[in-house]
Amino acid sequence: MAAEAPTYDLVALLDPAVDHDTRETLLAEVEQRIITEGELVGAQDWGVRQLAFEIGKHNQASYHLIQFKGPSGLIAEIDRQLKISDPVVRFRIIKNGANQPEPVAPGEPVAGTADRSDRER
């Protein structure tokens, strides 16, 4: 019996100075490729956040999480597409292990992403 395809997390940091439509187009292309060749589990926009350290003269980035399942060829194609895209500051594709929690459903809060105004000071 074939094992179920693993779930991958794609975390993409995009340049917030780039036009919003350009960033959305890039994300839509990645999601469409995933839908065509694999399974889109979820996608979330975490908004613009301060970077922990400067990356290529960028102090902020627009964070996006895309969770998906798919073959290794899909991973390689997404990797190639993001490497040559100008709006991408940094990205990482992470294969979730067997002991990882279930993917977060769209609209659910992600651990560690609560609004600072909700925290006690």
N, C-alpha and C positions, 0 to 999 in steps of 0.2 A: 504494500500500500504506500502511495506517495505521501510524503509529509506535506503539511500545509505550508504555503509560501510564507516566509517571514514578513513581518511588518517593518517598514523603514520610516524613519523620521528625517525629513529634509528641513533644515533650519536655514533660511536665506536672510541675509542682511543686505538690504537694498539702500542705495543712496537716496536720502529724502529730498535732495536738491533736484533730482530728476523728476520730470513731469509725472504726476500721479497716473495718468492714462498709460504712459510708457511702462511704468512698474506693473500696473494691472494687466497689461497686454502680455508681458513676460510671464507673469504668474499664470495667466489663463492658458498660454501655450504649454507650459510645463504640466498643468493639470489636464489639459486635453491629451497630451502624450501619455500620461499615466492612465487615463480612462481608456484610451485606445489599446494600450499594450498590457495593462495591469488592472489594479483596482484602487480607486481613490477611497481612502478610509475617512479622511477629514482634512480640513484646511482652516487655518486661523490666522488672523491678522493681529499681531500683538502691539502694533503701533510703533511710533518713533520713540526710541530710547537712547539714552546716553551710553556710549561705549565705555568699557572699562579702561581701554587704552586706545590711542589713536591708530587707525588703520588707513594707510594711504592718504593722510591729511583729512580723514573723516573723524569727527568727534561724536556723531550721531548716526543711527541707521534705523531703517524701517524693518522691523522683525516680522518674519512670516514662518509659520510651521505648516508643513504639508505631510500628512501621514498616508502611506500607501503600501500596497503589495505588488510585486512584479518580478519578472525575470532579471538576471544579471545584465542582459543587453539593454534593458530599460534604464538601469542604474548608470551604465556607461554613457548612454545617450543624454540623460539629464545632466550628468557631470560635464560632458563636452559642451552642451548648450549653455550652461551657467558659466563655464570658464571663459567663453567668448562674448558674454553679454556685458555691455558697459554699465548698466545700473547696479550690477552685483558688486558689493563691497567684500563679502565673504559668504561662503555657504559650507554646509557639512551634511553629508548623508550618513545616517547612523542606522545600523541594523540592530533591531531590538532583539534581545536574547529571550530565552524561554522563561526567565523569571521576571520579565518586565511587566508592568501593569498594562491593562487593556488600553488601547488608544482612546483619547479624549474625544467625545462626540462634539461636533460643531456647536458653539454657543455655550458649552460648559466652561467654567473657569479652570485655568490651568494652575497647578500648584506653584506658588511663588510669583504669580502675576497680579496679585491684588493691587488695587489702586492705593497709593500711599495715603490718601485722605481717609481711608477706612482703618488705618492702623493707629494704635495709640501712640502718642508722642511722649 
